[in-house]
Amino acid sequence: MQIAIAEAKAQFAEIIRRVEAGEAIELTRYGRPVAKIVAADRPVGRPLIGAMAGAFTLPADIFAGDDEIAEMFDRAAGD
């Protein structure tokens, strides 16, 4: 898409929205192209959910209770 600089000033937010969507915008002055607006390269990050999957293993007895801790929780809940 080509757009005159003067018109681009008035529609800047819309132009940025279109560029973010993947469109390249060419700015013109007196009908001649002078600049191009394109989306910036964004690093693709890993999603946080499941990011540590397989990085470590849990001990087999992780859910084995500690009687003293369990008693403390029971006491706090029944105060």
Backbone hydrogen bonds, N-H to C=O, Kabsch-Sander energy under -0.5 kcal/mol:
donor,donor_aa,acceptor,acceptor_aa,energy
3,I,26,E,-2.4
5,I,28,T,-2.3
8,A,4,A,-2.5
9,K,5,I,-1.9
10,A,6,A,-1.0
11,Q,7,E,-1.2
12,F,9,K,-0.9
15,I,11,Q,-2.4
16,I,12,F,-2.5
17,R,13,A,-2.1
18,R,14,E,-2.2
19,V,15,I,-2.4
20,E,16,I,-2.6
21,A,17,R,-1.3
22,G,19,V,-1.9
23,E,18,R,-2.2
25,I,37,I,-2.5
26,E,1,M,-3.2
27,L,25,I,-0.5
27,L,35,A,-2.9
28,T,3,I,-2.2
29,R,32,R,-2.5
32,R,29,R,-1.8
34,V,27,L,-3.1
35,A,27,L,-1.4
37,I,25,I,-3.7
38,V,36,K,-0.6
45,G,43,P,-0.8
51,A,48,L,-1.8
53,A,50,G,-1.6
55,A,52,M,-2.5
62,I,59,P,-1.6
64,A,61,D,-1.9
67,D,65,G,-0.6
70,A,66,D,-2.7
71,E,67,D,-2.4
72,M,68,E,-1.8
73,F,69,I,-2.1
74,D,70,A,-2.3
75,R,71,E,-2.4
76,A,72,M,-2.1
77,A,73,F,-2.2
78,G,74,D,-1.5
79,D,76,A,-0.7
